[in-house]
């Protein structure tokens, strides 16, 4: 279901719920009580009772957002993964999603990511038009984009160094043949130490 259709369905439901009143609601100007909402048992129809309005509000809040480079994009359909990366399959999936998120930034031409456990290494190549470099603002945005894909990543090492970015890319390319998370974490730790040495 696309976002527009979902939004229309939710708005229709909110309007319907807003017009329903209980028999004891005396705020209505009419003397006839309004009918209450009844749950149906039809197999293809689900009626949302008034208590669900908080859920609907939360859904609507999640759809709001601006493409201002500081949060998730309004068109983003990525739902954050659970905390940390504990399997090779999850690592492959999360890495691809994070790279896609980072490459949507106007400052970034290309992003290489490796992630394991609660750690991530990010190598970025700047867009030719971007001149500010790897400043605190961009580091914060990158961390937010990672958090929009997976929660609980506590260490994020970011670099624009081309050699280290190539090492991150090479490790990412080896993921298809790797099956040992401990080996991935060890190689990732070595890259993070290099990034920290360059940034020191």
Secondary structure as GFF3:
##gff-version 3
##sequence-region A 1 200
A	DSSP	alpha_helix	3	19	.	.	.	ID=ss1
A	DSSP	three_ten_helix	50	52	.	.	.	ID=ss2
A	DSSP	alpha_helix	53	63	.	.	.	ID=ss3
A	DSSP	alpha_helix	88	103	.	.	.	ID=ss4
A	DSSP	beta_strand	108	116	.	.	.	ID=ss5
A	DSSP	beta_strand	119	126	.	.	.	ID=ss6
A	DSSP	alpha_helix	136	149	.	.	.	ID=ss7
A	DSSP	beta_strand	155	159	.	.	.	ID=ss8
A	DSSP	alpha_helix	162	174	.	.	.	ID=ss9
A	DSSP	alpha_helix	181	199	.	.	.	ID=ss10
###
